[in-house]
């Protein structure tokens, strides 16, 4: 979501716009229903067309879950370099997106395709939620526990793919994580003790946590040893596999981050690693944290972990 000026005063039913760089727009339809609307699309991060379609669809639907909403309809967005990409490859991209949406119980009701220099795919995703249950990214409270739903490392692994260095077992681990739907967001919306919710995507863990901090006017403290990391990514980042986006992320917000003196450079690379279809990041009170973790576990998110806290102070992140 692009940052911009709040417009809720002009459109009072626009409950969430672009004022806090949140994951999706939310528009109140009536006292019991609000529409959650978002779109996301990108170029391939893997070579297999079907897997690319699955990852892109899961990534787009994630923004609905990150607001606490339940997706109910999607439109496909497809860019194809005509005459360069085989028709069969385009069909496989679309099939991958269709299968993830089917898993989510979401029909793809149409869409739009264009001729583009390189392949692109994604969705317009629409969801519904009770207006009283919307979870924003700017409502964290001092003392909140920070819980991350998925392990980090998808960007590191995509960098290894581009150099032909990702082994089959590691590729399977990457795909398993990237296509896992962030469905816990629906149940999390029902918990009053969950104060802020977002998903970790292109700006990395630090970038999306800073959005929570800035919106909530709080500081965050992370314990690096508690942050889950995909096992293959942990080895690859030590070997120097890093995306260009990781460096750009650090340049854009590194001044608001305090890393432990003498920490290895690989630590920074993981914390800024862009996650495609990454995990939910939850800020909740201490009494609610066990229930949040239980919801993640029940839905198959076995790497979910409490990784830090929100505290009073300026909007920055301290990593121990």
Residue pairs with C-beta under 8 A, 6 or more apart in sequence:
1 18
1 21
1 22
1 23
1 24
1 25
1 38
2 18
2 21
3 18
3 19
3 21
4 17
4 18
4 19
5 18
5 19
6 17
6 19
7 14
7 17
7 19
8 14
8 15
8 17
8 19
11 17
13 27
13 28
13 29
14 25
14 26
14 27
14 28
15 26
15 27
15 28
15 34
15 131
15 134
16 22
16 24
16 25
16 26
16 67
16 134
16 136
17 25
18 25
20 136
20 137
20 138
20 211
20 215
21 137
21 211
21 215
22 67
22 136
22 137
22 138
22 198
23 38
23 62
23 63
23 66
23 67
23 137
23 198
23 199
24 36
24 37
24 38
24 63
24 64
24 66
24 67
24 69
24 125
24 127
25 36
25 37
25 38
26 34
26 35
26 36
26 37
26 67
26 69
26 129
26 131
26 134
27 34
27 35
27 37
28 34
28 131
29 35
31 131
32 130
32 131
33 128
33 129
33 130
33 131
34 69
34 128
34 129
34 130
34 131
34 134
35 126
35 127
35 128
36 64
36 67
36 69
36 71
36 126
36 127
36 128
36 129
37 124
37 125
37 126
37 127
38 60
38 63
38 64
38 124
38 125
39 60
39 77
39 122
39 123
39 124
39 125
40 56
40 59
40 60
40 63
40 122
40 123
40 125
41 56
41 60
41 77
41 79
41 120
41 121
41 122
41 123
42 56
42 59
42 120
42 121
42 122
42 276
43 118
43 119
43 120
44 52
44 119
45 52
45 55
45 154
45 158
45 161
45 276
46 52
46 55
46 158
46 161
46 171
46 174
46 175
47 161
48 92
49 89
49 90
49 92
49 93
49 96
49 119
50 92
50 93
50 95
50 96
51 96
51 175
51 179
52 93
52 96
52 119
52 121
53 92
53 93
53 94
53 95
53 96
53 97
53 98
53 99
53 100
53 121
54 96
54 97
54 99
54 100
54 175
54 178
54 179
55 96
55 175
55 178
55 179
55 276
55 277
56 93
56 96
56 97
56 121
56 122
56 123
57 74
57 96
57 97
57 98
57 100
57 101
57 122
57 123
58 100
58 178
58 179
58 180
58 181
58 182
58 277
59 122
59 178
59 201
59 276
59 277
60 74
60 122
60 123
60 124
60 125
61 71
61 74
61 100
61 101
61 104
61 106
61 123
61 125
61 181
61 182
62 181
62 182
62 199
62 201
62 277
62 278
62 280
63 125
63 199
64 70
64 71
64 125
64 126
64 127
64 185
65 71
65 127
65 181
65 182
65 183
65 184
65 185
65 186
65 199
65 280
66 135
66 137
66 182
66 185
66 197
66 198
66 199
66 280
67 127
67 129
67 134
67 135
67 136
67 185
67 189
67 197
68 129
68 133
68 134
68 135
68 185
68 186
68 188
68 189
68 197
69 127
69 128
69 129
69 134
69 185
69 186
69 189
70 127
70 128
70 129
70 186
71 104
71 106
71 125
71 126
71 127
72 105
72 106
72 126
72 127
72 128
73 106
73 107
73 109
73 125
73 126
74 101
74 106
74 107
74 108
74 109
74 123
74 124
74 125
74 126
75 108
75 109
75 110
75 111
75 112
75 123
75 124
76 94
76 97
76 108
76 110
76 111
76 112
76 113
76 121
76 122
76 123
77 111
77 112
77 113
77 120
77 121
77 122
77 123
77 124
78 90
78 93
78 94
78 111
78 112
78 113
78 114
78 120
78 121
79 113
79 114
79 115
79 116
79 118
79 119
79 120
79 121
80 90
80 113
80 114
80 115
80 116
80 119
81 115
81 116
81 117
81 118
81 119
82 115
85 119
89 119
90 119
93 119
93 121
94 121
97 108
97 121
97 123
98 108
100 179
100 181
101 107
101 108
101 123
103 181
104 181
104 183
106 125
108 123
111 123
111 124
129 189
130 189
133 189
133 190
134 189
135 185
135 188
135 189
135 194
135 196
135 197
136 196
136 197
136 215
137 196
137 197
137 198
137 208
137 211
137 212
137 215
138 196
138 211
138 212
138 214
138 215
138 216
139 195
139 196
139 215
139 216
139 283
140 195
140 196
140 212
140 213
140 215
140 216
140 218
140 283
140 310
141 195
141 216
141 218
141 283
141 285
141 310
142 218
142 310
142 311
142 312
143 285
143 286
143 309
143 310
143 311
144 195
144 196
144 283
144 284
144 285
144 309
144 310
145 283
145 284
145 285
145 286
145 289
145 306
145 308
145 309
146 209
146 220
146 222
146 281
146 282
146 283
146 306
146 307
146 308
146 309
146 310
147 281
147 282
147 284
147 289
147 292
147 293
147 296
147 304
147 305
147 306
147 307
148 200
148 205
148 227
148 228
148 279
148 280
148 281
148 282
148 304
148 305
148 307
149 182
149 184
149 279
149 280
149 281
149 282
149 296
149 301
149 304
150 177
150 180
150 200
150 228
150 275
150 278
150 279
150 280
150 301
150 303
150 304
151 177
151 228
151 229
151 230
151 233
151 279
151 303
152 200
152 204
152 205
152 227
152 228
152 229
152 230
152 233
152 270
152 271
152 273
152 275
152 278
153 174
153 177
153 229
153 230
153 232
153 233
153 234
153 236
153 237
153 270
153 273
154 174
154 177
154 178
154 230
154 233
154 273
154 274
154 275
154 276
154 277
154 278
155 204
155 242
155 243
155 245
155 246
155 273
155 274
155 275
155 276
156 233
156 236
156 237
156 241
156 242
156 243
156 269
156 270
156 273
157 166
157 170
157 171
157 173
157 174
157 230
157 232
157 233
157 236
157 241
158 174
158 243
158 276
159 236
159 241
159 242
159 243
160 166
160 170
160 236
160 241
161 171
163 241
165 236
165 241
166 174
166 232
166 236
167 232
169 232
170 232
170 236
173 230
173 231
173 232
174 230
174 232
177 230
177 277
178 276
178 277
179 277
180 277
180 300
180 301
182 199
182 279
182 280
183 299
184 280
184 295
184 296
184 299
184 301
185 197
185 280
187 295
187 299
188 194
188 197
188 280
188 282
188 292
188 295
189 197
191 284
191 288
191 291
191 292
192 288
193 284
193 285
193 287
193 288
193 291
194 282
194 283
194 284
194 288
194 292
195 283
195 284
195 285
196 212
196 215
196 216
196 282
196 283
197 280
197 281
197 282
197 283
198 208
198 211
198 212
198 280
198 281
199 208
199 278
199 279
199 280
199 281
200 208
200 275
200 278
200 279
200 280
200 281
201 208
201 274
201 275
201 276
201 277
201 278
202 245
202 274
202 275
202 276
203 211
203 249
203 252
203 253
203 274
204 246
204 249
204 271
204 272
204 273
204 274
204 275
205 227
205 271
205 272
205 273
205 275
205 281
206 249
206 253
206 257
206 271
206 272
206 317
207 249
207 252
207 253
207 272
208 281
209 220
209 222
209 281
209 317
210 220
210 253
210 256
210 257
210 315
210 316
210 317
212 218
212 220
212 281
212 283
212 310
213 219
213 220
213 310
213 315
213 316
213 317
214 315
216 283
216 310
217 315
218 310
218 311
218 312
218 313
218 315
219 310
219 311
219 312
219 313
219 314
219 315
219 316
219 317
219 318
220 308
220 309
220 310
220 311
220 316
220 317
220 318
221 308
221 309
221 311
221 317
221 318
221 319
221 320
222 271
222 307
222 308
222 317
222 318
222 319
222 320
223 307
223 308
223 320
224 260
224 263
224 267
224 271
224 319
224 320
226 305
226 306
226 307
226 308
227 270
227 271
227 305
227 307
228 303
228 304
228 305
228 307
229 270
233 270
233 273
234 270
237 266
237 269
237 270
237 273
238 266
242 269
242 273
243 273
243 274
245 274
246 269
246 272
246 273
246 274
247 272
249 272
249 274
250 268
250 272
256 315
256 316
256 317
257 271
257 316
257 317
257 318
257 319
258 316
258 317
258 318
258 319
259 267
259 268
259 319
260 267
260 319
260 320
263 319
267 319
271 319
279 301
279 304
282 292
283 310
284 292
289 306
293 304
293 305
293 306
296 304
297 304
